[in-house]
Amino acid sequence: MQSLTPARIAAAPIRLGTAAIAGWSAYLAGLVRRGATPCTLVSDANRYSRALTSATPPRWTTNWPVVRRWPLGGLRDCGTPDAVRDEIPTLLLPPQAGTHSCIVDHSADRSQVEALRAGGLTRLHCLDWAPATTATDDCSIDEHLAVVADAVAHLGGRVNLIGDSQGGWLGTVYAALHPGTVHSLTVAGAPIDFHVDQPALSVLAHAPRTAAASTIDFWYGAARAVGMPTTDPIGEIERAMTLLGLLDDPDEVARWEAERHWFAWKQEIPSAFRAWIMRHLFVGNELVVGTLRAEGRVVDLAAVDCPVHLIAGSADPIATPRQVTALAEYVSTPPQRITATVADAGHIGLFIGRRTLTEVWTPHARRVAATS
């Protein structure tokens, strides 16, 4: 959720105007290069419409085998054929926030899974969250933690835990409740202190709890109803303008469509889980306040004493670097065993950006593998 600061509100028309000018300029230049005819315009209009409205579900680039299933999802084995038997396994937690887990394996050249494998994590597994059903709609935090716990047990009882975005704070909660099962904890693009750099949420925190939660629920539902990503609706319009300049390149259009399929795909999460997130994390900020409860007890971040790796995007409005690195202030891990990396990336780019995968994730995998 982006902070609704006056600066962001004021910048929205500028962002939209700049995107429109750039998109139409690139498209018109492409028409000149192609010697466009009226038929070209009709063909472009059809291609543009199809790209914007296609509802093809996103898919994993590699069909990693599912080795364990639960109503809330499955466990995929992304390991290498030459996996080292005595290596501590790594469990990757994609976000469970209304999007498809395959973001970690977005495409052949933009796959976090492949970047981690390239760095030497040979026993790599990844959770694949399933869409909510009538049978799982009442599942909240405890049921999601139970899936993580069962996956860890399936992998031998001790793992390197890597959590992306929502998966980052979920992994942190799990590590605080079960510190003996986590060899190392990596939190990437995940807010730990939800109110740092988010003045709108700080204001809601002082409003009556029911009113604050209802406000966020209304915003979430409205954004989903009109098909806008809840994280960056202005960015969605900017991406549509970018498509205009790509219409003369079928390969680029196909790449753009693949990315949009993930952005636009609506994978509902259990309503009980969403309500818990909104009330206890977004509004209450209870993870750092110290009042968060899960599995019938208080989540004490000081219980975490394993190596902690914090990875943030410098241009990430969803989880700013200060929101991510705040975790270092609450864990018991000695400072020399905590690393913090701020990549030149936004929120999604932190997980699928080519440079970030090569310059951040593969070296990070080597660091984790060296101690495993």
C-alpha positions as CSV (number, residue, x, y, z in Angstrom):
1,M,0.0,0.0,0.0
2,Q,1.5,3.4,-1.0
3,S,1.6,6.3,1.3
4,L,-0.9,9.0,0.3
5,T,1.4,11.9,0.8
6,P,0.6,15.4,-0.7
7,A,3.7,15.0,-2.8
8,R,2.5,11.8,-4.4
9,I,-1.0,13.1,-5.0
10,A,0.5,16.3,-6.6
11,A,2.9,14.2,-8.7
12,A,0.1,11.9,-10.1
13,P,-1.0,14.3,-13.0
14,I,2.7,14.9,-13.9
15,R,3.4,11.1,-14.0
16,L,0.3,10.5,-16.2
17,G,1.1,13.4,-18.5
18,T,4.7,12.3,-18.9
19,A,3.7,8.7,-19.6
20,A,1.1,9.8,-22.2
21,I,3.5,12.0,-24.1
22,A,6.3,9.4,-24.1
23,G,3.9,6.6,-25.1
24,W,2.2,8.5,-28.0
25,S,5.5,9.9,-29.2
26,A,7.1,6.5,-29.4
27,Y,4.0,5.1,-31.1
28,L,3.9,7.9,-33.8
29,A,7.6,7.4,-34.4
30,G,7.0,3.7,-34.9
31,L,4.2,4.5,-37.4
32,V,6.6,6.6,-39.5
33,R,9.3,3.8,-39.4
34,R,6.8,1.2,-40.6
35,G,5.2,3.4,-43.3
36,A,1.9,2.9,-41.7
37,T,-1.4,2.5,-43.6
38,P,-5.0,2.6,-42.3
39,C,-4.8,-1.2,-42.0
40,T,-1.8,-0.7,-39.7
41,L,-3.8,1.5,-37.4
42,V,-6.6,-1.1,-37.2
43,S,-4.1,-3.9,-36.6
44,D,-2.4,-1.9,-33.8
45,A,-5.7,-1.1,-32.2
46,N,-6.7,-4.8,-32.1
47,R,-3.3,-5.8,-30.7
48,Y,-3.4,-3.1,-28.1
49,S,-6.9,-4.0,-27.0
50,R,-6.0,-7.7,-26.7
51,A,-2.9,-7.0,-24.7
52,L,-4.8,-4.8,-22.3
53,T,-7.8,-7.1,-21.8
54,S,-6.2,-10.6,-21.9
55,A,-7.1,-12.6,-18.9
56,T,-4.6,-15.5,-19.4
57,P,-3.5,-16.8,-16.0
58,P,0.2,-16.4,-15.2
59,R,2.2,-19.5,-15.1
60,W,5.5,-20.8,-13.7
61,T,8.3,-20.7,-16.3
62,T,9.4,-24.1,-15.2
63,N,6.8,-26.7,-14.0
64,W,8.6,-27.4,-10.8
65,P,7.1,-30.6,-9.2
66,V,4.8,-30.2,-6.3
67,V,5.9,-32.5,-3.5
68,R,3.4,-31.5,-0.8
69,R,-0.1,-30.1,-0.9
70,W,-2.4,-28.3,1.5
71,P,-5.8,-26.6,0.9
72,L,-3.9,-23.3,1.0
73,G,-1.2,-24.2,-1.5
74,G,1.6,-26.6,-2.5
75,L,5.3,-27.0,-2.0
76,R,7.4,-27.0,-5.2
77,D,10.8,-28.6,-5.4
78,C,13.1,-26.2,-7.3
79,G,16.3,-27.9,-6.4
80,T,19.1,-28.8,-8.8
81,P,19.8,-32.3,-10.1
82,D,23.2,-32.3,-8.2
83,A,21.7,-31.2,-4.9
84,V,24.0,-31.6,-2.0
85,R,22.4,-34.0,0.5
86,D,23.8,-32.4,3.7
87,E,23.1,-28.9,2.6
88,I,20.5,-27.1,4.8
89,P,17.5,-26.6,2.5
90,T,16.1,-23.2,1.5
91,L,12.4,-22.4,1.6
92,L,11.2,-19.4,-0.5
93,L,8.0,-17.7,0.6
94,P,6.4,-15.7,-2.3
95,P,3.9,-13.0,-1.3
96,Q,0.4,-14.3,-0.5
97,A,-1.3,-10.9,-1.2
98,G,-3.8,-11.4,-4.0
99,T,-1.1,-12.3,-6.7
100,H,0.3,-15.4,-8.2
101,S,3.3,-17.1,-6.5
102,C,5.0,-17.5,-9.9
103,I,6.4,-14.0,-9.7
104,V,9.5,-15.7,-8.3
105,D,9.8,-17.6,-11.6
106,H,8.5,-14.9,-13.9
107,S,10.4,-15.7,-17.1
108,A,13.4,-17.6,-18.4
109,D,15.7,-14.5,-18.0
110,R,13.9,-13.0,-14.9
111,S,13.6,-15.7,-12.4
112,Q,14.5,-15.4,-8.7
113,V,14.4,-19.1,-8.5
114,E,17.1,-19.5,-11.2
115,A,19.1,-16.7,-9.6
116,L,19.1,-18.5,-6.3
117,R,20.0,-21.8,-8.0
118,A,22.9,-20.1,-9.8
119,G,24.2,-18.9,-6.4
120,G,24.5,-22.5,-5.2
121,L,21.3,-23.1,-3.3
122,T,20.8,-26.6,-4.6
123,R,18.1,-27.8,-2.2
124,L,15.6,-25.0,-3.0
125,H,11.9,-25.3,-2.4
126,C,9.1,-22.7,-2.9
127,L,5.6,-22.4,-1.6
128,D,2.9,-21.9,-4.2
129,W,-0.1,-20.2,-2.6
130,A,-3.5,-21.3,-3.9
131,P,-6.5,-19.0,-4.5
132,A,-9.0,-18.8,-1.7
133,T,-12.0,-21.1,-1.8
134,T,-15.1,-21.4,0.3
135,A,-13.3,-24.1,2.3
136,T,-10.3,-21.8,3.0
137,D,-11.9,-18.4,3.3
138,D,-11.9,-18.6,7.1
139,C,-8.2,-19.4,7.3
140,S,-6.2,-16.7,9.0
141,I,-2.6,-16.3,10.3
142,D,-2.4,-19.6,12.2
143,E,-3.4,-21.7,9.2
144,H,-0.8,-20.0,7.0
145,L,1.9,-20.4,9.7
146,A,0.9,-24.1,9.9
147,V,1.6,-24.5,6.2
148,V,5.1,-23.0,6.7
149,A,5.7,-25.2,9.7
150,D,4.7,-28.3,7.8
151,A,6.9,-27.4,4.8
152,V,9.8,-26.9,7.2
153,A,9.2,-30.3,8.8
154,H,8.9,-31.9,5.3
155,L,12.4,-30.5,4.5
156,G,14.0,-31.9,7.6
157,G,13.1,-29.4,10.4
158,R,15.6,-26.6,9.7
159,V,15.8,-24.2,6.7
160,N,17.1,-21.0,5.3
161,L,14.0,-18.9,5.0
162,I,13.7,-16.3,2.3
163,G,10.5,-14.2,2.3
164,D,9.5,-11.8,-0.5
165,S,7.2,-8.9,0.2
166,Q,4.3,-10.3,2.3
167,G,6.2,-13.5,2.5
168,G,8.9,-11.6,4.3
169,W,6.9,-10.6,7.3
170,L,5.2,-14.0,7.3
171,G,8.6,-15.6,7.5
172,T,9.6,-13.2,10.3
173,V,6.6,-14.1,12.4
174,Y,7.3,-17.8,11.8
175,A,11.0,-17.3,12.8
176,A,10.0,-15.5,16.0
177,L,7.7,-18.3,17.0
178,H,10.0,-21.2,15.9
179,P,13.6,-19.8,16.1
180,G,15.1,-23.2,16.4
181,T,14.0,-24.2,12.9
182,V,15.4,-21.3,11.0
183,H,19.1,-21.4,10.1
184,S,19.0,-17.9,8.4
185,L,16.3,-15.4,7.7
186,T,16.1,-13.2,4.6
187,V,13.5,-10.5,4.4
188,A,13.1,-8.8,1.0
189,G,10.8,-5.9,0.2
190,A,8.7,-6.6,3.3
191,P,7.5,-3.9,5.7
192,I,8.3,-4.8,9.3
193,D,7.5,-1.4,10.8
194,F,4.4,-0.7,8.7
195,H,4.1,2.9,9.8
196,V,7.6,4.2,9.0
197,D,7.4,6.5,5.9
198,Q,3.6,5.8,5.7
199,P,1.9,8.9,7.3
200,A,-1.6,7.8,6.1
201,L,-1.3,4.6,8.1
202,S,0.0,6.5,11.1
203,V,-3.2,8.6,11.0
204,L,-5.4,5.6,10.7
205,A,-3.7,4.1,13.7
206,H,-5.1,6.9,15.9
207,A,-8.6,6.5,14.4
208,P,-11.2,4.1,16.0
209,R,-10.0,0.6,15.1
210,T,-13.2,-0.4,13.3
211,A,-13.3,2.8,11.2
212,A,-9.7,2.5,10.3
213,A,-10.0,-1.2,9.2
214,S,-13.2,-0.4,7.3
215,T,-11.4,2.4,5.4
216,I,-8.7,0.1,4.3
217,D,-11.1,-2.7,3.4
218,F,-13.1,-0.3,1.3
219,W,-10.0,0.9,-0.6
220,Y,-8.8,-2.6,-1.2
221,G,-12.2,-3.8,-2.5
222,A,-12.7,-0.7,-4.7
223,A,-9.3,-1.0,-6.3
224,R,-9.8,-4.8,-7.0
225,A,-13.3,-4.2,-8.4
226,V,-12.0,-1.9,-11.1
227,G,-9.1,-4.1,-12.0
228,M,-6.4,-1.8,-10.6
229,P,-3.4,-3.2,-8.7
230,T,-3.8,-2.2,-5.1
231,T,-0.1,-1.3,-4.9
232,D,0.3,1.2,-7.8
233,P,-2.7,2.2,-9.9
234,I,-0.9,5.1,-11.5
235,G,1.9,2.7,-12.5
236,E,-0.7,0.5,-14.3
237,I,-1.7,3.5,-16.5
238,E,2.0,4.3,-17.1
239,R,2.5,0.7,-18.3
240,A,-0.4,0.9,-20.6
241,M,1.2,4.0,-22.2
242,T,4.5,2.2,-22.5
243,L,2.7,-0.5,-24.5
244,L,1.9,2.1,-27.2
245,G,5.6,2.5,-28.1
246,L,6.1,-1.3,-28.3
247,L,3.4,-2.2,-30.8
248,D,5.8,-2.5,-33.7
249,D,7.9,-5.1,-31.9
250,P,6.0,-8.5,-31.4
251,D,8.6,-9.8,-29.0
252,E,8.4,-6.8,-26.8
253,V,4.6,-6.9,-26.8
254,A,4.7,-10.6,-25.8
255,R,7.1,-9.7,-22.9
256,W,4.8,-6.8,-21.8
257,E,1.8,-9.2,-21.9
258,A,3.6,-11.8,-19.8
259,E,4.4,-9.1,-17.1
260,R,0.8,-7.7,-17.2
261,H,-0.7,-11.2,-16.8
262,W,0.9,-11.3,-13.4
263,F,0.0,-7.8,-12.5
264,A,-3.6,-8.1,-13.5
265,W,-4.3,-11.6,-12.3
266,K,-6.7,-11.5,-9.3
267,Q,-5.9,-14.4,-6.9
268,E,-8.1,-13.9,-3.9
269,I,-6.7,-14.5,-0.4
270,P,-8.8,-15.8,2.4
271,S,-10.9,-12.9,3.7
272,A,-10.1,-13.8,7.3
273,F,-6.4,-13.6,6.5
274,R,-6.8,-10.2,4.7
275,A,-8.8,-8.8,7.6
276,W,-6.1,-10.0,10.1
277,I,-3.4,-8.3,8.0
278,M,-5.2,-5.0,7.7
279,R,-6.2,-4.7,11.4
280,H,-3.1,-6.0,13.1
281,L,-0.3,-5.0,10.7
282,F,-1.4,-2.1,8.5
283,V,-3.4,-0.3,11.2
284,G,-2.1,-1.7,14.5
285,N,1.6,-2.1,13.5
286,E,1.6,-4.8,16.1
287,L,4.6,-6.6,14.9
288,V,7.0,-3.9,16.2
289,V,4.7,-2.6,18.9
290,G,5.1,-6.0,20.5
291,T,1.4,-7.0,20.9
292,L,0.9,-9.2,17.8
293,R,-0.5,-12.6,18.7
294,A,-0.3,-15.8,16.6
295,E,-0.5,-19.5,17.5
296,G,-2.0,-18.4,20.9
297,R,1.0,-16.4,22.0
298,V,2.8,-13.0,21.5
299,V,5.2,-12.8,18.6
300,D,8.5,-11.7,20.2
301,L,11.0,-10.6,17.5
302,A,13.8,-10.8,20.1
303,A,13.5,-14.6,19.8
304,V,15.1,-14.3,16.4
305,D,18.9,-14.8,16.8
306,C,19.9,-16.4,13.5
307,P,21.8,-14.6,10.7
308,V,19.4,-12.0,9.3
309,H,19.6,-10.6,5.7
310,L,17.6,-7.5,4.8
311,I,17.1,-6.6,1.1
312,A,15.2,-3.5,0.1
313,G,14.5,-1.4,-3.1
314,S,15.7,2.2,-3.0
315,A,12.6,3.2,-5.1
316,D,10.1,0.9,-3.4
317,P,7.0,2.7,-2.2
318,I,5.4,-0.5,-0.9
319,A,8.2,-1.4,1.6
320,T,10.7,1.5,1.9
321,P,14.2,0.6,3.0
322,R,13.5,1.9,6.5
323,Q,10.4,-0.3,6.8
324,V,12.5,-3.3,5.9
325,T,15.7,-2.6,7.9
326,A,13.7,-1.8,11.0
327,L,13.8,-5.5,11.8
328,A,17.5,-5.1,12.8
329,E,16.4,-3.0,15.8
330,Y,14.2,-5.8,17.3
331,V,16.0,-9.1,16.8
332,S,18.7,-10.6,19.1
333,T,21.0,-11.4,16.2
334,P,24.4,-9.8,16.8
335,P,25.0,-6.8,14.4
336,Q,27.9,-8.5,12.7
337,R,25.5,-11.3,11.6
338,I,23.0,-8.8,10.1
339,T,23.4,-7.7,6.5
340,A,21.4,-4.9,4.8
341,T,21.3,-4.4,1.0
342,V,19.5,-1.6,-0.8
343,A,19.1,-2.4,-4.4
344,D,18.4,0.2,-7.2
345,A,14.9,-1.1,-7.8
346,G,11.3,-0.6,-7.1
347,H,9.0,-3.2,-5.4
348,I,8.5,-5.6,-8.3
349,G,11.9,-5.0,-9.8
350,L,13.4,-6.2,-6.5
351,F,12.3,-9.7,-7.5
352,I,12.3,-9.7,-11.3
353,G,14.7,-7.0,-12.4
354,R,17.6,-8.5,-14.4
355,R,20.3,-6.4,-12.7
356,T,18.9,-7.1,-9.3
357,L,18.8,-10.9,-9.9
358,T,22.4,-10.9,-11.1
359,E,23.9,-8.3,-8.8
360,V,21.9,-9.0,-5.6
361,W,20.1,-12.4,-5.5
362,T,22.8,-14.6,-7.0
363,P,25.6,-13.2,-4.7
364,H,23.2,-13.4,-1.8
365,A,22.5,-17.1,-2.6
366,R,26.3,-17.7,-2.5
367,R,26.5,-16.1,0.9
368,V,23.7,-18.2,2.3
369,A,25.0,-21.4,0.6
370,A,28.5,-20.8,2.1
371,T,27.1,-21.1,5.6
372,S,24.7,-24.0,4.8
